[in-house]
């Protein structure tokens, strides 16, 4: 009698599961959402000239509204759930961009901070609920922890993905391969008995840089970034349409609803407790190997040395890391250039084209005045930076496209450290 009464008392606090079943559809739409998070945020911020801070404020308000809608549902509903994921993907991207572009926080610091933040969220979640499985999102507190973790994973994935590009200088198309390979390793470990909850959250984090790099590859110009040149607007429209079609399909078929089986963890069918630690070791070894690869790539020139001095514009065929580009130039001069380029980024964020033109003119004069001093110190590095300057001048004075301007400014600022 006592047990029965307690069950009836506790029952109203337990909801039907508020998240979808983890199927192929789940991962497909998750990647679509992450790609939209990258491209749509860039389009609103740069193409519409709204500005980074204003865009972040707008999406924070929108995120709060859709999250309330999602939290007030009594069960999983594809439209509410996936709209929340789309909005949180944009919001998480913007928070990372504010730290990097507005406040000048290095990406390695952002990555570290978000990693610690995510570990804290998981730690508190586990201490309170004793589970991190998304098959157990049947109470309000667990759902709140879940969405907080999702927000931090998007911010962390953005910072880690951008940091990878900064370290390696890889094109967006090539950069897709690393998270894709790591996800394949995680899936293999899961199939061979790894802890399903651990494998899920690692894969969830990795889909963020995968989707972001995929979006950059589709939206980036064909030259010089080796993208497909679709632009941020077209990329956003394509992926939003794909998300909408998938959500409609899931709503009609209910093929991803856990309802009626909320206590069954579908991922556990491959779980082998005796293999948990060996598979965790494989995933850890893969992470170490990825770190070694990134460290090696960051120290390498990113082009064929034999081709560096060919053609009318040799600087276009030289690719150096930031450390290599400024190693032989006076630090005071590099700091002065960096300050001028940062002012360009600030003017661009405010959509002040007149001030941007003035900052570019000031930078060009400073660079030209120092040519006789800098070029003899390191001809290769001088040609490399001079080529980036030409891309900047062209984007501001001829192309006059906000996305191209931002890309040129960010590339130059990365080079200057």
Secondary structure per residue as TSV (DSSP state, phi and psi in degrees):
chain	resnum	aa	ss	phi	psi
A	1	X	-	360.0	-45.3
A	2	X	H	-62.7	-44.4
A	3	X	H	-63.3	-41.1
A	4	X	H	-64.8	-42.6
A	5	X	H	-64.5	-42.6
A	6	X	H	-61.8	-38.7
A	7	X	H	-64.3	-42.4
A	8	X	H	-67.4	-33.5
A	9	X	H	-69.6	-39.3
A	10	X	H	-78.4	-24.3
A	11	X	H	-55.9	-42.3
A	12	X	T	-61.5	-21.8
A	13	X	T	-83.6	-8.5
A	14	X	-	-101.5	126.6
A	15	X	-	-101.6	166.6
A	16	X	S	-67.9	151.6
A	17	X	-	-55.1	133.6
A	18	X	-	-95.4	5.3
A	19	X	S	-126.8	160.7
A	20	X	-	-78.6	163.2
A	21	X	-	-64.6	142.5
A	22	X	-	-83.9	94.4
A	23	X	S	-120.7	-175.3
A	24	X	H	-60.0	-35.3
A	25	X	H	-60.1	-39.8
A	26	X	H	-58.5	-49.3
A	27	X	H	-70.9	-35.7
A	28	X	H	-61.4	-50.3
A	29	X	H	-71.4	-29.4
A	30	X	H	-63.3	-43.7
A	31	X	H	-66.0	-40.4
A	32	X	H	-58.7	-42.7
A	33	X	H	-65.3	-40.0
A	34	X	H	-67.5	-35.6
A	35	X	H	-65.7	-41.8
A	36	X	H	-62.4	-39.2
A	37	X	H	-56.6	-38.6
A	38	X	H	-75.4	-51.5
A	39	X	H	-74.8	-40.4
A	40	X	H	-69.5	-38.9
A	41	X	H	-62.5	-43.5
A	42	X	H	-63.8	-39.2
A	43	X	I	-66.1	-46.0
A	44	X	I	-67.2	-43.2
A	45	X	I	-66.7	-48.4
A	46	X	I	-96.9	-51.7
A	47	X	I	-67.7	-41.3
A	48	X	S	-84.3	-9.2
A	49	X	-	69.0	24.8
A	50	X	-	-70.3	-34.2
A	51	X	-	97.6	151.4
A	52	X	H	-66.4	-47.8
A	53	X	H	-65.0	-46.6
A	54	X	H	-61.9	-40.9
A	55	X	H	-62.7	-41.8
A	56	X	H	-64.3	-40.8
A	57	X	H	-63.2	-45.7
A	58	X	H	-58.2	-47.3
A	59	X	H	-75.8	-24.0
A	60	X	H	-65.7	-42.2
A	61	X	H	-64.8	-44.9
A	62	X	H	-63.2	-41.4
A	63	X	H	-60.5	-44.3
A	64	X	H	-59.9	-41.2
A	65	X	H	-66.4	-48.1
A	66	X	H	-71.7	-29.7
A	67	X	H	-67.0	-40.4
A	68	X	H	-61.0	-42.4
A	69	X	H	-59.3	-46.1
A	70	X	H	-63.8	-43.2
A	71	X	H	-66.6	-28.6
A	72	X	T	-83.7	-6.2
A	73	X	-	-73.7	146.6
A	74	X	S	-89.8	-9.9
A	75	X	S	-154.0	172.2
A	76	X	-	-65.7	126.5
A	77	X	-	-128.0	119.6
A	78	X	H	-52.5	-42.9
A	79	X	H	-62.1	-48.8
A	80	X	H	-66.3	-44.3
A	81	X	H	-64.0	-50.7
A	82	X	H	-76.3	-26.9
A	83	X	H	-63.7	-39.9
A	84	X	H	-62.4	-40.7
A	85	X	H	-64.5	-42.8
A	86	X	H	-60.0	-47.8
A	87	X	H	-67.8	-40.1
A	88	X	H	-68.5	-28.9
A	89	X	H	-66.7	-41.4
A	90	X	H	-67.1	-44.5
A	91	X	H	-63.8	-45.7
A	92	X	H	-61.5	-38.5
A	93	X	H	-62.2	-43.3
A	94	X	H	-65.5	-39.0
A	95	X	H	-61.9	-41.5
A	96	X	H	-66.6	-41.3
A	97	X	H	-63.1	-35.4
A	98	X	I	-63.4	-45.8
A	99	X	I	-59.8	-42.6
A	100	X	I	-79.3	-53.5
A	101	X	I	-85.1	-35.0
A	102	X	I	-92.2	-41.9
A	103	X	S	-100.3	-8.6
A	104	X	-	71.3	22.7
A	105	X	-	-74.5	125.8
A	106	X	-	-58.2	147.7
A	107	X	H	-64.9	-31.5
A	108	X	H	-67.1	-31.8
A	109	X	H	-71.1	-44.0
A	110	X	H	-58.8	-44.7
A	111	X	H	-61.0	-43.0
A	112	X	H	-65.2	-45.9
A	113	X	H	-62.0	-46.0
A	114	X	H	-67.1	-33.0
A	115	X	H	-64.6	-44.3
A	116	X	H	-65.0	-40.6
A	117	X	H	-62.1	-42.3
A	118	X	H	-66.5	-40.9
A	119	X	H	-61.3	-37.8
A	120	X	H	-66.4	-42.7
A	121	X	H	-60.3	-47.5
A	122	X	H	-63.5	-39.0
A	123	X	H	-63.3	-46.5
A	124	X	H	-67.9	-40.8
A	125	X	H	-59.1	-47.7
A	126	X	H	-65.2	-43.0
A	127	X	H	-61.1	-34.0
A	128	X	H	-85.5	-41.8
A	129	X	H	-108.9	-15.3
A	130	X	S	60.7	24.9
A	131	X	-	-161.7	144.4
A	132	X	-	-117.3	11.3
A	133	X	-	-74.0	135.0
A	134	X	G	-77.2	-6.7
A	135	X	G	-78.9	-1.4
A	136	X	G	-116.5	20.8
A	137	X	-	-80.5	78.0
A	138	X	-	-124.4	9.9
A	139	X	S	-135.6	159.4
A	140	X	H	-60.7	-46.6
A	141	X	H	-58.4	-42.1
A	142	X	H	-65.4	-37.6
A	143	X	H	-66.9	-37.8
A	144	X	H	-63.8	-43.8
A	145	X	H	-62.2	-40.7
A	146	X	H	-59.6	-48.4
A	147	X	H	-71.1	-32.3
A	148	X	H	-64.8	-42.7
A	149	X	H	-63.4	-41.0
A	150	X	H	-61.5	-44.4
A	151	X	H	-59.1	-45.8
A	152	X	H	-68.1	-36.2
A	153	X	H	-64.5	-36.0
A	154	X	H	-67.0	-43.3
A	155	X	H	-64.9	-42.5
A	156	X	H	-64.7	-45.2
A	157	X	H	-61.4	-38.2
A	158	X	H	-63.8	-48.2
A	159	X	H	-63.5	-45.1
A	160	X	H	-65.9	-40.2
A	161	X	H	-64.8	-45.0
A	162	X	H	-66.1	-36.9
A	163	X	H	-64.3	-38.1
A	164	X	H	-60.4	-45.8
A	165	X	H	-63.4	-38.7
A	166	X	H	-64.9	-40.1
A	167	X	H	-70.0	-40.1
A	168	X	H	-98.3	-30.6
A	169	X	-	72.4	15.1
A	170	X	-	-66.2	151.7
A	171	X	-	-72.5	158.8
A	172	X	H	-56.3	-38.0
A	173	X	H	-63.2	-43.4
A	174	X	H	-68.8	-37.5
A	175	X	H	-65.9	-19.2
A	176	X	H	-64.5	-29.5
A	177	X	H	-67.6	-34.5
A	178	X	H	-66.7	-55.6
A	179	X	H	-62.1	-31.7
A	180	X	H	-64.0	-43.2
A	181	X	H	-65.7	-41.6
A	182	X	H	-65.5	-38.5
A	183	X	H	-63.8	-41.7
A	184	X	H	-60.2	-38.8
A	185	X	H	-66.5	-42.6
A	186	X	H	-62.5	-44.1
A	187	X	H	-61.7	-42.2
A	188	X	H	-62.9	-42.4
A	189	X	H	-63.3	-39.9
A	190	X	H	-61.2	-43.5
A	191	X	H	-67.4	-24.5
A	192	X	T	-95.2	9.5
A	193	X	T	115.4	6.8
A	194	X	-	-64.4	159.6
A	195	X	-	-58.7	121.3
A	196	X	H	-65.6	-32.7
A	197	X	H	-69.8	-44.2
A	198	X	H	-61.5	-46.4
A	199	X	H	-62.2	-39.5
A	200	X	H	-60.7	-50.3
A	201	X	H	-70.3	-33.1
A	202	X	H	-64.7	-46.2
A	203	X	H	-64.1	-36.5
A	204	X	H	-62.0	-42.2
A	205	X	H	-66.6	-42.4
A	206	X	H	-68.7	-25.9
A	207	X	H	-67.2	-20.3
A	208	X	H	-67.3	-55.9
A	209	X	H	-63.9	-30.3
A	210	X	H	-62.2	-50.3
A	211	X	H	-66.0	-39.6
A	212	X	H	-64.9	-44.7
A	213	X	H	-67.3	-35.2
A	214	X	H	-62.8	-43.0
A	215	X	H	-63.2	-42.0
A	216	X	H	-63.0	-39.7
A	217	X	H	-63.9	-43.4
A	218	X	H	-69.0	-38.5
A	219	X	H	-87.4	-26.4
A	220	X	S	-68.0	151.3
A	221	X	-	-60.5	151.6
A	222	X	S	-63.0	-36.2
A	223	X	T	-129.1	129.8
A	224	X	T	-97.4	7.0
A	225	X	T	-92.0	-0.4
A	226	X	-	59.8	32.9
A	227	X	-	-90.9	-171.9
A	228	X	-	-95.4	-8.2
A	229	X	-	71.1	24.4
A	230	X	-	-76.4	-23.4
A	231	X	H	84.2	158.6
A	232	X	H	-68.6	-35.5
A	233	X	H	-68.0	-50.1
A	234	X	H	-62.6	-42.4
A	235	X	H	-60.1	-44.2
A	236	X	H	-62.4	-43.7
A	237	X	H	-63.0	-44.5
A	238	X	H	-60.0	-46.5
A	239	X	H	-76.2	-34.4
A	240	X	H	-64.0	-39.3
A	241	X	H	-64.6	-40.9
A	242	X	H	-64.8	-40.3
A	243	X	H	-62.3	-46.8
A	244	X	H	-59.4	-46.1
A	245	X	H	-61.8	-41.0
A	246	X	H	-67.4	-42.3
A	247	X	H	-63.0	-42.1
A	248	X	H	-60.5	-44.5
A	249	X	H	-60.4	-46.6
A	250	X	H	-66.3	-35.3
A	251	X	H	-64.4	-40.5
A	252	X	H	-75.8	-39.4
A	253	X	H	-90.5	-23.4
A	254	X	-	54.9	31.5
A	255	X	T	-75.4	-10.5
A	256	X	T	-115.6	19.1
A	257	X	-	-88.7	128.8
A	258	X	-	-86.5	-10.5
A	259	X	T	-44.4	130.3
A	260	X	T	88.3	-7.4
A	261	X	-	-140.9	35.5
A	262	X	T	-67.4	-15.4
A	263	X	T	-97.7	2.8
A	264	X	-	-104.3	121.9
A	265	X	-	-91.9	105.7
A	266	X	G	-61.1	-30.4
A	267	X	G	-71.0	-14.7
A	268	X	G	-73.5	-9.4
A	269	X	G	-64.2	-23.8
A	270	X	G	-100.0	-1.8
A	271	X	-	-72.9	128.4
A	272	X	-	-127.7	102.4
A	273	X	G	-50.5	-36.1
A	274	X	G	-69.2	-16.1
A	275	X	G	-103.0	-0.2
A	276	X	H	-55.9	-53.1
A	277	X	H	-68.7	-43.1
A	278	X	H	-58.9	-42.0
A	279	X	H	-69.3	-35.5
A	280	X	H	-62.8	-36.5
A	281	X	H	-65.1	-38.4
A	282	X	H	-63.4	-43.7
A	283	X	H	-65.8	-38.3
A	284	X	H	-65.5	-42.1
A	285	X	H	-62.7	-36.8
A	286	X	H	-65.4	-39.3
A	287	X	H	-64.5	-41.8
A	288	X	H	-64.2	-42.1
A	289	X	H	-62.9	-39.8
A	290	X	H	-63.8	-40.5
A	291	X	H	-63.5	-41.6
A	292	X	H	-62.7	-42.6
A	293	X	H	-61.3	-44.6
A	294	X	H	-65.6	-39.8
A	295	X	H	-63.7	-41.6
A	296	X	H	-65.4	-45.8
A	297	X	H	-63.5	-34.7
A	298	X	H	-67.2	-22.7
A	299	X	T	-94.0	0.0
A	300	X	S	-103.5	141.2
A	301	X	-	-63.1	142.8
A	302	X	S	-103.4	37.5
A	303	X	S	-156.1	165.4
A	304	X	-	-70.6	117.8
A	305	X	G	-61.6	-29.1
A	306	X	G	-67.1	-23.1
A	307	X	G	-96.7	1.4
A	308	X	T	-66.2	-33.7
A	309	X	T	-105.2	17.8
A	310	X	-	-96.5	153.3
A	311	X	S	87.6	171.4
A	312	X	S	-73.7	-19.4
A	313	X	-	-129.7	80.2
A	314	X	G	-60.4	-29.1
A	315	X	G	-61.2	-26.3
A	316	X	G	-69.5	-19.0
A	317	X	G	-104.0	9.3
A	318	X	-	-107.2	132.5
A	319	X	-	-131.4	113.4
A	320	X	-	-119.0	156.2
A	321	X	-	-74.7	167.7
A	322	X	H	-59.0	-43.9
A	323	X	H	-61.9	-40.6
A	324	X	H	-69.5	-35.0
A	325	X	H	-69.3	-32.5
A	326	X	H	-114.7	5.9
A	327	X	T	-58.5	-35.5
A	328	X	T	-104.2	4.9
A	329	X	S	-98.6	147.7
A	330	X	-	-56.8	134.4
A	331	X	H	-62.4	-33.7
A	332	X	H	-66.1	-37.6
A	333	X	H	-68.0	-44.0
A	334	X	H	-61.6	-41.1
A	335	X	H	-63.6	-36.8
A	336	X	H	-66.4	-42.9
A	337	X	H	-64.1	-40.6
A	338	X	H	-62.2	-40.5
A	339	X	H	-62.5	-41.4
A	340	X	H	-65.6	-40.2
A	341	X	H	-69.9	-36.4
A	342	X	H	-63.0	-35.8
A	343	X	H	-66.1	-33.8
A	344	X	H	-61.7	-44.4
A	345	X	H	-63.2	-38.7
A	346	X	H	-64.5	-43.0
A	347	X	H	-63.7	-38.9
A	348	X	H	-66.1	-40.7
A	349	X	H	-62.1	-29.3
A	350	X	T	-88.5	-0.4
A	351	X	T	58.6	34.4
A	352	X	-	-99.1	87.2
A	353	X	H	-65.7	-34.9
A	354	X	H	-62.7	-46.3
A	355	X	H	-66.2	-35.4
A	356	X	H	-63.0	-44.0
A	357	X	H	-60.2	-40.4
A	358	X	H	-65.4	-40.3
A	359	X	H	-66.4	-38.5
A	360	X	H	-64.8	-41.9
A	361	X	H	-61.9	-41.2
A	362	X	H	-65.8	-39.9
A	363	X	H	-66.8	-43.4
A	364	X	H	-61.2	-41.6
A	365	X	H	-63.9	-43.9
A	366	X	H	-63.2	-41.2
A	367	X	H	-66.4	-45.1
A	368	X	H	-65.2	-38.6
A	369	X	H	-63.6	-29.5
A	370	X	T	-95.2	2.0
A	371	X	H	-57.8	-46.5
A	372	X	H	-61.7	-27.3
A	373	X	H	-85.1	-39.7
A	374	X	H	-84.5	-41.3
A	375	X	T	-59.0	-41.4
A	376	X	T	-65.8	-23.4
A	377	X	T	-71.2	-36.3
A	378	X	-	-163.1	93.1
A	379	X	H	-62.3	-39.5
A	380	X	H	-64.9	-47.0
A	381	X	H	-65.9	-37.6
A	382	X	H	-64.0	-42.9
A	383	X	H	-65.0	-37.3
A	384	X	H	-63.1	-49.4
A	385	X	H	-69.3	-37.2
A	386	X	H	-62.0	-36.2
A	387	X	H	-66.7	-40.2
A	388	X	H	-64.6	-35.9
A	389	X	H	-61.0	-42.5
A	390	X	H	-61.2	-40.0
A	391	X	H	-61.6	-39.6
A	392	X	H	-65.2	-48.6
A	393	X	H	-61.4	-39.7
A	394	X	H	-65.4	-43.8
A	395	X	I	-66.0	-35.7
A	396	X	I	-81.7	-39.8
A	397	X	I	-95.4	-24.1
A	398	X	I	-117.2	-55.9
A	399	X	I	-66.4	-46.1
A	400	X	-	53.2	41.3
A	401	X	-	-110.8	125.7
A	402	X	H	-59.7	-39.8
A	403	X	H	-65.4	-42.1
A	404	X	H	-66.5	-39.0
A	405	X	H	-62.7	-46.1
A	406	X	H	-61.7	-42.7
A	407	X	H	-62.1	-44.3
A	408	X	H	-66.8	-41.1
A	409	X	H	-65.3	-46.1
A	410	X	H	-63.5	-39.1
A	411	X	H	-64.6	-42.3
A	412	X	H	-68.2	-40.6
A	413	X	H	-65.8	-37.1
A	414	X	H	-62.3	-41.8
A	415	X	H	-63.4	-38.3
A	416	X	T	-79.5	-0.5
A	417	X	-	88.4	360.0
